[in-house]
Amino acid sequence: MAVLEKKDTAALKEILPQVTVPIVADVHFHFQRALEAIDAGVHKIRLNPGNINDREQVIKVIDACRERSLPIRVGVNEGSIVERKDKQKRMKELGGVFGENKYGHMLAIMITKLEEYLDIFYERNFYDICISAKSIDPMVVVAAYAEISKRFDHPLHLGVTHAGPKETGTIRSIAPLSHLLLSGIGDTIRISYANDPIYEVQDGLELLYCLQLRERKGAELIACPTCGRIQVDLFKMVQDVRKKLDAQITLPIKVAVMGCVVNGPGEAEGADVAIFAGDRRGIIYVQGEKVANIPEEEILDRLLLECRQFEDKVKRGEAKLGEKKVDILPPDPLGELGSGWEKIRLQKLGIGLTVIQ
């Protein structure tokens, strides 16, 4: 939570008793806000070397955090260190070190700032520190954290700052964070959008789930893309299914929503519960066994029912996640989904409907 003014730290006293997650006070311009946030009971302080750099003020915050056993995150954002005091000796030295690096100048500034700032912490024997070095440029983010991880023995908080709207910020954030996390770099993450922060949390969790860095909670939904074979409103169906699953399923059941019977069986092979939709109908499978053939208007309710029943079986120990009983075979469209192998054969022979190659 950003605490720019005294009213913000005053609000912490009202907010903290109502939440069950740790709250970090993001202090921007005045060290006194950090002291007030500590008194209010926050769980962590974030200081920006580009904005709070008075030595005595920093020491006061360090000592207050030590007294409460609170960690401090030191965040050097590209946007807040643009002074670029490039005449400093240490920066020149680092500039030489990074001379062949495309982003060497920015890396030199970031590491210089960190070294200067952390020296104050070390002199006070304070080591409960987390570091972040964010940039708007994903490539700078990768380069900065790679270098910082070699030089500082502290947890790293990953993120891309000013990533933009969710529509483009998703890729801008996920690309560098995935690379760093898969390289073993990073301990906490922040995805930043110019949007409702709930999407930041959702996408951050999904990233950790996909990289198997956190055990999934709730259903995992997979769905096919669009193609000419789709005969139902797949987009609406997927969103409806997602909302229902989010609200009612707690175990990491893999649910597949497929718009046809051609690729559906193969793509949903590993799903616990799968629906293959066709011409105004749908076929539901549970771990490879067909359990229902229903009209389109009943798909959502029946799929959710099968998910809940399967979840109950898992909780009772009668089934295991990801354990299919039989291979999913493509259903015969004749009678199942209404297209019919005979119709397909006639189309190939040029009889009846026009064949689209």
C-alpha positions as CSV (number, residue, x, y, z in Angstrom):
1,M,0.0,0.0,0.0
2,A,1.3,3.4,-1.0
3,V,1.6,5.8,2.0
4,L,2.3,9.2,0.5
5,E,0.6,11.3,3.2
6,K,-0.2,11.1,6.9
7,K,-3.8,10.3,6.1
8,D,-2.6,7.1,4.4
9,T,-0.7,5.9,7.4
10,A,-3.7,6.9,9.6
11,A,-5.9,4.6,7.4
12,L,-3.5,1.7,8.1
13,K,-4.8,1.4,11.6
14,E,-8.3,0.9,10.2
15,I,-7.2,-1.5,7.4
16,L,-4.8,-3.8,9.2
17,P,-7.3,-5.4,11.6
18,Q,-9.6,-6.3,8.6
19,V,-7.0,-8.2,6.5
20,T,-5.3,-11.6,6.8
21,V,-2.4,-11.0,4.4
22,P,0.9,-9.2,5.1
23,I,0.8,-5.5,4.2
24,V,3.8,-3.7,2.9
25,A,4.0,0.1,3.3
26,D,5.4,1.7,0.2
27,V,7.1,4.9,1.3
28,H,7.8,7.4,-1.4
29,F,9.0,10.8,-0.2
30,H,9.1,11.2,3.6
31,F,10.7,8.9,6.1
32,Q,8.2,9.9,8.7
33,R,5.5,7.9,6.8
34,A,7.6,4.8,7.3
35,L,7.8,5.4,11.1
36,E,4.0,6.0,11.2
37,A,3.4,2.8,9.2
38,I,5.6,0.8,11.5
39,D,3.7,2.2,14.5
40,A,0.4,1.2,12.8
41,G,1.6,-2.4,12.6
42,V,2.6,-3.1,9.0
43,H,4.5,-6.2,8.2
44,K,7.2,-4.7,5.9
45,I,8.6,-1.3,4.7
46,R,9.6,-0.4,1.1
47,L,12.1,2.4,0.7
48,N,13.1,4.0,-2.5
49,P,16.8,5.2,-2.6
50,G,15.9,7.7,-5.3
51,N,13.5,9.5,-3.1
52,I,14.6,8.9,0.5
53,N,18.4,9.1,0.6
54,D,19.2,11.2,3.7
55,R,21.4,9.0,5.8
56,E,20.0,10.0,9.2
57,Q,16.5,9.5,8.0
58,V,17.2,6.1,6.6
59,I,18.9,5.1,9.9
60,K,15.8,6.0,11.9
61,V,13.7,3.7,9.7
62,I,16.2,0.9,10.0
63,D,16.3,1.1,13.8
64,A,12.5,1.2,14.0
65,C,12.2,-1.9,11.8
66,R,14.8,-3.7,13.8
67,E,12.9,-3.0,17.0
68,R,9.8,-4.6,15.5
69,S,11.7,-7.3,13.6
70,L,10.3,-6.0,10.2
71,P,12.1,-6.5,6.9
72,I,12.8,-3.6,4.5
73,R,12.6,-3.8,0.7
74,V,15.0,-1.5,-1.1
75,G,13.5,-0.7,-4.5
76,V,15.6,1.0,-7.2
77,N,13.1,1.8,-10.0
78,E,14.5,3.1,-13.3
79,G,12.1,6.0,-13.1
80,S,13.3,7.2,-9.7
81,I,17.1,7.1,-10.3
82,V,17.2,9.3,-13.4
83,E,19.6,11.8,-11.8
84,R,22.4,9.6,-13.2
85,K,25.4,11.0,-11.3
86,D,27.7,9.5,-13.9
87,K,30.8,11.3,-12.6
88,Q,30.9,9.1,-9.5
89,K,34.0,6.9,-9.4
90,R,32.2,3.7,-8.6
91,M,29.7,4.3,-11.4
92,K,32.6,4.7,-13.9
93,E,34.1,1.5,-12.6
94,L,30.8,-0.4,-13.0
95,G,30.3,1.3,-16.4
96,G,33.6,-0.4,-17.4
97,V,32.4,-3.7,-16.1
98,F,29.2,-3.4,-18.1
99,G,30.8,-1.7,-21.1
100,E,29.9,-4.5,-23.5
101,N,26.3,-4.7,-22.1
102,K,23.6,-2.9,-24.1
103,Y,22.1,-1.8,-20.8
104,G,25.4,-1.2,-19.0
105,H,24.8,2.4,-18.1
106,M,21.5,1.7,-16.4
107,L,22.9,-1.4,-14.7
108,A,25.8,0.7,-13.4
109,I,23.3,3.3,-11.9
110,M,21.2,0.7,-10.3
111,I,24.0,-1.2,-8.7
112,T,25.7,2.0,-7.6
113,K,22.5,3.1,-5.8
114,L,22.1,-0.2,-4.2
115,E,25.7,-0.4,-2.9
116,E,25.5,3.1,-1.5
117,Y,22.2,2.5,0.2
118,L,22.9,-0.9,1.5
119,D,26.2,0.3,3.1
120,I,24.0,2.2,5.6
121,F,22.1,-1.0,6.4
122,Y,25.2,-3.0,6.9
123,E,26.8,-0.4,9.1
124,R,23.7,-0.8,11.4
125,N,24.0,-4.6,11.2
126,F,20.6,-4.8,9.5
127,Y,20.4,-7.6,6.9
128,D,16.7,-8.4,6.8
129,I,16.5,-6.8,3.3
130,C,14.8,-7.6,0.0
131,I,15.9,-5.9,-3.2
132,S,13.9,-4.9,-6.3
133,A,15.2,-3.2,-9.5
134,K,12.3,-2.5,-11.8
135,S,12.3,-1.0,-15.3
136,I,9.7,-0.4,-18.0
137,D,12.0,-2.3,-20.4
138,P,11.6,-6.1,-19.9
139,M,15.2,-6.7,-21.2
140,V,16.6,-4.3,-18.6
141,V,14.7,-6.1,-15.9
142,V,16.3,-9.4,-17.0
143,A,19.8,-7.9,-17.2
144,A,19.4,-6.0,-13.9
145,Y,18.2,-8.9,-11.8
146,A,20.8,-11.3,-13.3
147,E,23.6,-9.0,-12.3
148,I,22.1,-8.1,-8.9
149,S,21.6,-11.8,-8.0
150,K,25.4,-12.3,-8.5
151,R,26.4,-9.4,-6.2
152,F,23.9,-9.3,-3.3
153,D,22.9,-12.1,-1.0
154,H,19.3,-10.9,-0.4
155,P,15.9,-12.1,-1.6
156,L,14.8,-10.5,-4.8
157,H,11.4,-9.0,-5.6
158,L,10.7,-9.2,-9.3
159,G,8.6,-6.8,-11.4
160,V,8.2,-4.6,-14.5
161,T,7.3,-1.1,-13.6
162,H,4.8,1.0,-15.7
163,A,3.9,-2.1,-17.7
164,G,0.8,-0.4,-19.2
165,P,-2.7,-1.7,-19.6
166,K,-3.5,-5.4,-19.0
167,E,-3.9,-6.0,-22.7
168,T,-0.2,-5.4,-23.4
169,G,1.2,-5.4,-19.8
170,T,0.6,-9.1,-19.4
171,I,3.2,-10.0,-22.0
172,R,5.5,-7.2,-21.0
173,S,5.5,-8.6,-17.4
174,I,5.3,-12.4,-17.9
175,A,8.1,-12.6,-20.5
176,P,11.0,-11.3,-18.2
177,L,9.5,-12.8,-15.0
178,S,9.2,-16.3,-16.5
179,H,12.8,-16.1,-17.7
180,L,14.1,-15.0,-14.3
181,L,12.0,-17.5,-12.3
182,L,13.0,-20.4,-14.5
183,S,16.6,-19.3,-14.0
184,G,16.2,-19.6,-10.3
185,I,16.2,-15.9,-9.8
186,G,13.5,-14.2,-7.7
187,D,11.7,-14.8,-4.4
188,T,8.6,-12.6,-4.7
189,I,6.8,-11.1,-7.7
190,R,4.6,-8.1,-8.6
191,I,2.8,-7.8,-11.8
192,S,1.7,-4.2,-12.5
193,Y,-1.1,-3.1,-14.7
194,A,-2.9,0.2,-15.3
195,N,-6.0,-1.6,-14.3
196,D,-7.8,-3.1,-11.4
197,P,-5.1,-4.8,-9.2
198,I,-7.2,-7.9,-8.9
199,Y,-5.9,-8.9,-12.3
200,E,-2.3,-8.4,-11.1
201,V,-2.9,-11.0,-8.4
202,Q,-4.8,-13.4,-10.6
203,D,-2.1,-13.3,-13.4
204,G,0.7,-13.5,-10.9
205,L,-0.8,-16.6,-9.3
206,E,-1.4,-18.2,-12.7
207,L,2.2,-17.6,-13.6
208,L,3.4,-19.4,-10.5
209,Y,1.0,-22.2,-11.1
210,C,2.1,-22.7,-14.7
211,L,5.8,-22.7,-13.7
212,Q,5.0,-25.2,-10.9
213,L,6.4,-22.8,-8.3
214,R,3.1,-22.8,-6.3
215,E,0.6,-25.6,-5.9
216,R,-2.6,-24.7,-7.8
217,K,-5.7,-23.8,-5.8
218,G,-9.0,-24.2,-7.6
219,A,-9.8,-25.7,-11.0
220,E,-7.4,-25.4,-14.0
221,L,-9.4,-24.5,-17.1
222,I,-8.1,-25.3,-20.6
223,A,-10.1,-24.5,-23.7
224,C,-9.6,-24.8,-27.5
225,P,-9.2,-21.8,-29.8
226,T,-11.6,-20.9,-32.5
227,C,-11.9,-22.6,-35.8
228,G,-14.5,-23.4,-38.4
229,R,-15.6,-26.5,-36.6
230,I,-17.1,-24.7,-33.6
231,Q,-20.9,-25.0,-33.5
232,V,-21.6,-23.4,-30.1
233,D,-20.9,-20.1,-28.5
234,L,-17.6,-21.3,-27.1
235,F,-16.3,-17.9,-25.8
236,K,-19.4,-17.5,-23.6
237,M,-19.3,-21.1,-22.5
238,V,-15.7,-20.8,-21.4
239,Q,-16.3,-17.7,-19.4
240,D,-19.4,-19.1,-17.8
241,V,-17.6,-22.3,-16.9
242,R,-14.7,-20.3,-15.5
243,K,-16.9,-18.2,-13.2
244,K,-18.7,-21.2,-11.9
245,L,-15.5,-23.2,-11.2
246,D,-13.9,-20.2,-9.5
247,A,-16.9,-19.9,-7.2
248,Q,-17.5,-23.6,-6.4
249,I,-14.3,-25.8,-6.9
250,T,-11.4,-25.7,-4.5
251,L,-9.3,-28.6,-5.7
252,P,-6.9,-28.3,-8.7
253,I,-9.2,-30.3,-11.0
254,K,-8.2,-30.0,-14.7
255,V,-11.3,-29.1,-16.7
256,A,-11.3,-29.0,-20.5
257,V,-13.8,-27.2,-22.7
258,M,-13.5,-28.2,-26.3
259,G,-15.6,-26.9,-29.2
260,C,-15.5,-30.0,-31.4
261,V,-14.7,-33.7,-31.4
262,V,-11.8,-33.5,-33.9
263,N,-9.0,-32.3,-31.7
264,G,-10.9,-32.3,-28.4
265,P,-10.1,-35.9,-27.3
266,G,-6.3,-35.5,-27.8
267,E,-6.1,-32.0,-26.3
268,A,-8.2,-32.9,-23.3
269,E,-6.4,-36.2,-22.7
270,G,-5.1,-35.2,-19.3
271,A,-8.3,-33.5,-18.1
272,D,-10.2,-34.8,-15.2
273,V,-13.5,-33.5,-16.5
274,A,-14.0,-32.6,-20.2
275,I,-16.8,-31.4,-22.4
276,F,-16.8,-31.7,-26.2
277,A,-19.4,-29.5,-27.7
278,G,-21.0,-30.1,-31.1
279,D,-24.1,-29.2,-33.0
280,R,-26.4,-28.0,-30.1
281,R,-25.1,-30.8,-27.9
282,G,-22.2,-31.7,-25.7
283,I,-20.5,-34.9,-24.4
284,I,-19.0,-34.9,-21.0
285,Y,-16.2,-37.2,-19.9
286,V,-14.8,-37.8,-16.4
287,Q,-11.2,-39.2,-16.5
288,G,-11.8,-40.6,-19.9
289,E,-15.2,-42.2,-19.3
290,K,-18.3,-40.7,-21.1
291,V,-20.9,-39.8,-18.5
292,A,-23.4,-37.6,-20.4
293,N,-24.7,-36.6,-23.8
294,I,-26.8,-33.5,-23.3
295,P,-28.4,-30.5,-25.1
296,E,-26.3,-27.3,-25.3
297,E,-28.5,-25.5,-22.8
298,E,-27.8,-28.0,-20.1
299,I,-24.0,-28.1,-20.6
300,L,-23.0,-25.6,-18.0
301,D,-25.1,-27.0,-15.1
302,R,-24.2,-30.6,-15.9
303,L,-20.5,-29.9,-16.3
304,L,-20.4,-28.1,-12.9
305,L,-22.3,-31.0,-11.4
306,E,-19.8,-33.5,-12.7
307,C,-16.9,-31.3,-11.4
308,R,-18.5,-31.1,-7.9
309,Q,-19.1,-34.9,-7.8
310,F,-15.6,-35.7,-8.9
311,E,-14.2,-33.3,-6.4
312,D,-16.2,-35.0,-3.7
313,K,-14.8,-38.4,-4.8
314,V,-11.2,-37.1,-4.6
315,K,-11.8,-35.7,-1.1
316,R,-13.2,-39.1,-0.1
317,G,-10.2,-40.9,-1.5
318,E,-12.2,-42.6,-4.2
319,A,-10.4,-40.9,-7.1
320,K,-7.1,-39.2,-7.8
321,L,-6.4,-36.0,-9.7
322,G,-4.9,-36.6,-13.1
323,E,-5.5,-40.4,-13.1
324,K,-7.5,-41.3,-16.2
325,K,-9.3,-44.6,-16.3
326,V,-9.5,-45.1,-20.0
327,D,-8.3,-43.3,-23.1
328,I,-10.7,-40.8,-24.6
329,L,-11.8,-41.9,-28.0
330,P,-13.4,-39.5,-30.5
331,P,-17.1,-40.1,-30.4
332,D,-18.9,-41.0,-33.6
333,P,-20.6,-37.8,-34.6
334,L,-23.5,-39.8,-36.0
335,G,-26.2,-39.4,-33.3
336,E,-23.6,-38.0,-30.8
337,L,-23.2,-34.5,-32.1
338,G,-25.3,-34.6,-35.2
339,S,-22.9,-34.2,-38.1
340,G,-22.5,-37.9,-39.0
341,W,-19.7,-39.9,-40.6
342,E,-21.9,-40.6,-43.7
343,K,-22.5,-36.8,-44.2
344,I,-18.7,-36.3,-44.1
345,R,-18.2,-39.2,-46.6
346,L,-20.7,-37.7,-49.0
347,Q,-19.1,-34.3,-48.7
348,K,-15.8,-35.7,-49.7
349,L,-17.4,-37.3,-52.7
350,G,-18.9,-34.0,-53.6
351,I,-22.4,-35.1,-53.0
352,G,-24.7,-32.7,-51.1
353,L,-22.9,-29.9,-49.2
354,T,-19.9,-28.3,-50.7
355,V,-16.6,-29.6,-49.4
356,I,-14.2,-26.9,-48.1
357,Q,-10.6,-28.0,-48.6
